[in-house]
Amino acid sequence: MKRLLKVLLARRLAATPVGALILGIGWLLGRRRRRRAQQAGRPADHRTASRPAQRPARRAARR
């Protein structure tokens, strides 16, 4: 749901020159933040840091 709201907000902002400027500034700041985090050797995004490991494959279905 949060992702959908972000997309809708971005679409709305991109429709205006001022909104496009705000989106561009946010994109540049986020890019800089990710680059600095990568150089420091830590995850750049809080979503990747808290993502659990993949579950092992399930066994074949019972008969």
Contacts in CASP RR format, 6 or more apart in sequence:
PFRMAT RR
TARGET T0000
AUTHOR 0000-0000-0000
METHOD contacts of the structure
MODEL  1
MKRLLKVLLARRLAATPVGALILGIGWLLGRRRRRRAQQAGRPADHRTAS
RPAQRPARRAARR
10 23 0 8 1.000
13 19 0 8 1.000
13 20 0 8 1.000
13 22 0 8 1.000
13 23 0 8 1.000
14 20 0 8 1.000
14 23 0 8 1.000
33 44 0 8 1.000
34 44 0 8 1.000
34 45 0 8 1.000
35 44 0 8 1.000
37 43 0 8 1.000
37 44 0 8 1.000
38 44 0 8 1.000
42 49 0 8 1.000
43 49 0 8 1.000
END
